[in-house]
């Protein structure tokens, strides 16, 4: 039986590798991952949902409808306690330009400059959605708690990873190795929760 093609609604090669590692770790085979770069372009709905779950499901539905493949999508960001849970769904465009990691991180650090260490709690959140054409939909949520550092640390990861220090670890998320990060991260947790639905695609 040929592998099931699963569209991953991302152009980020790191996200595809992350999902592949999680599938391998869960013992799930028979799934071929396809990124957005590998399919004809289609109109993608803007991320206007009020929650990570709404945005992830909208992206998964769009991908499934446009390609006829089951589609997995995630929406993730960081919720900072001292900012009343912001940037939240606005994480990728917090500084105004979408996906400018350095500017987003710099703005966040500036906003927290006067916040004492004991009030710098934060959590990464990832909602992962799976939409099967004409079939089931699943949405799961993973969270990863920690604190916001005062300066960026580490070269791995992307987004706010360099300023996020997970609970129980003195290193930033950008100082963790890929397997360490998968085991602890918000997206790793969400993808593991989604694993049974992904496994079902191969049945």
Residue pairs with C-beta under 8 A, 6 or more apart in sequence:
1 30
3 30
3 31
3 32
4 30
4 31
4 32
4 70
4 201
4 202
5 32
5 34
5 69
5 70
6 31
6 32
6 33
6 34
6 69
6 70
6 71
6 72
6 198
6 201
7 34
7 35
7 36
7 39
7 63
7 64
7 67
7 69
7 70
7 71
7 72
8 15
8 16
8 19
8 33
8 34
8 35
8 36
8 71
8 72
8 73
9 36
9 44
9 59
9 60
9 62
9 63
9 71
9 72
9 73
9 74
10 16
10 35
10 36
10 73
10 74
11 35
11 36
11 37
12 158
13 35
14 158
15 74
15 187
16 33
16 35
17 178
18 178
18 182
18 187
18 188
18 191
19 33
19 72
19 191
20 33
21 178
21 179
21 182
22 182
22 188
22 191
22 192
22 195
23 29
23 31
23 195
23 198
25 182
26 192
26 195
26 199
28 195
28 198
28 199
28 202
29 202
30 202
31 198
31 201
31 202
34 69
36 63
39 66
39 67
42 62
42 63
42 66
42 67
43 62
43 66
44 59
44 62
45 58
45 59
45 62
47 55
47 58
47 59
47 75
47 89
47 92
48 55
49 55
49 58
49 75
49 89
50 89
51 89
51 127
52 75
52 76
52 77
52 88
52 89
52 125
52 126
52 127
52 141
53 75
53 127
53 129
53 139
53 141
55 75
55 89
55 127
56 73
56 74
56 75
56 127
56 128
56 129
56 139
57 73
57 127
57 129
57 131
57 137
57 139
59 71
59 73
59 75
59 129
60 71
60 72
60 73
60 129
60 130
60 131
60 137
61 71
61 131
61 137
62 71
63 69
63 71
63 73
63 131
64 70
64 71
64 131
64 132
64 133
65 133
68 133
69 133
70 130
70 131
70 132
70 133
70 135
70 201
71 130
71 131
72 128
72 129
72 130
72 194
72 198
73 128
73 129
73 131
74 126
74 127
74 128
74 129
74 187
74 190
75 89
75 126
75 127
76 91
76 124
76 125
76 126
76 127
76 186
76 187
77 87
77 88
77 89
77 90
77 91
77 92
77 124
77 125
78 87
78 88
78 91
78 108
78 122
78 123
78 124
78 125
78 159
78 160
78 164
79 85
79 86
79 87
79 88
79 122
79 123
79 124
79 125
80 86
80 87
80 108
80 112
80 120
80 121
80 122
80 148
81 119
81 120
81 121
81 122
82 112
82 115
82 119
82 120
82 121
83 111
83 112
86 94
87 94
87 104
87 108
88 125
91 104
91 159
91 160
92 98
92 99
92 104
92 159
93 99
93 104
94 104
94 107
94 108
95 103
95 104
95 106
95 107
96 103
97 103
101 158
101 159
101 160
104 159
104 160
105 152
105 159
105 160
105 162
105 163
108 148
108 160
108 163
109 148
109 150
109 151
109 152
109 163
112 120
112 148
117 147
120 147
120 148
121 145
121 146
121 147
122 145
122 146
122 147
122 148
122 164
123 143
123 144
123 145
123 146
123 186
124 143
124 144
124 146
124 160
124 164
124 173
124 185
124 186
125 141
125 142
125 143
125 144
125 186
126 141
126 142
126 143
126 185
126 186
126 187
126 189
126 190
127 139
127 140
127 141
127 190
128 139
128 140
128 141
128 142
128 187
128 190
128 191
128 193
128 194
129 137
129 138
129 139
129 140
130 136
130 137
130 138
130 139
130 194
130 197
130 198
131 137
132 201
136 197
138 194
138 197
140 190
140 193
140 194
141 190
141 193
142 185
142 186
142 187
142 188
142 189
142 190
142 191
142 192
142 193
143 186
143 189
144 166
144 184
144 185
144 186
144 189
145 166
145 167
146 164
146 165
146 166
146 167
146 169
146 173
147 164
147 165
147 167
148 163
148 164
148 165
149 162
149 163
149 164
149 165
149 172
151 163
152 162
152 163
152 172
152 174
153 162
153 163
153 165
153 171
153 172
153 174
153 175
154 161
154 162
154 171
154 172
154 173
154 174
154 175
154 176
155 174
156 173
156 174
156 175
156 176
156 177
156 178
156 181
157 173
157 174
157 176
157 181
160 173
161 172
161 173
161 174
162 172
162 173
162 174
163 172
164 172
164 173
165 171
165 172
165 173
166 173
166 176
166 184
169 176
173 181
173 185
176 184
181 188
182 188
